[in-house]
């Protein structure tokens, strides 16, 4: 039987509530404490979820509560620092929200700190656990649409924000292949942010995975009549991945097949326990998430250097930040704004290098 695990949650925003519910479903886990620099947020969370032990300093929480696991539910700009400190403070596992961080250098530092301290680090690409995505991966492997040739995904609100999920899913559906090269373009004519992080206005990337499978990712491009659900094209058919099922067209059946996916037993929370106890590596481990980070940074680097980027990516800093700082992406419509934060917080926004 598994031991009882003590969990602390860092950050008290909306996603923290989802983490609390996920951990609370496991019988061998107790969420014993929560931390946030905002005392009002702490009080709201404590009252809503009944977590009595609250801290404004997450390091104090980890030390005083003898935690086994922490969920990091803060803004992306703090993910690397908190992960590295938590690993050094002796937790056994970390579940960090997406995006993993803001640069490849940060991703590598997070992984190194966790390896040195024997900590299991998973990243919140929770859609790898959605039944339809698990089924899509299985059926593509079995050849339901022949050899996959291309995947097209469309989303909005920034590459690092929502794009990270779709790039990660491309890899997951294909069996987590290596990446051969990336070419991309971005536009940033407004001073746009997402949870305090500078993001682009528009973005598009073309990814070549091993086996020469192409992945196309569109972020915030103008709407058209094309379906927004991801589409996988193969040598013998087409698969559309919807929120709850799969639509498949091939030569085995007449017309479109609608395939319902069976429920999944494992979650991103239970699988972290499994990994800590040595049963299997988390499907959203930091090792997999680093590939997603590398692809996103390569899209930015392609835009920065006007070239195709062969992997592995050598640039460790965030190329989007480099372009903004150097003036390569001049602002046409001045005025910083954040797509998530209220106006009252806009004047507090700072660039990562400020």
Helices and strands as residue ranges (DSSP letters): E 5-10, H 14-24, E 29-35, H 39-49, E 53-55, H 58-65, E 69-72, G 76-78, H 79-88, E 93-96, H 104-116, E 120-123, G 126-129, H 131-142, E 148-155, I 159-163, H 164-173, E 179-187, E 190-194, E 197-198, E 202-209, G 210-212, E 214-219, E 230-234, E 237-241, E 245-250, E 257-260, H 268-276, H 286-305, E 309-310, H 319-326, E 333-338, G 343-348
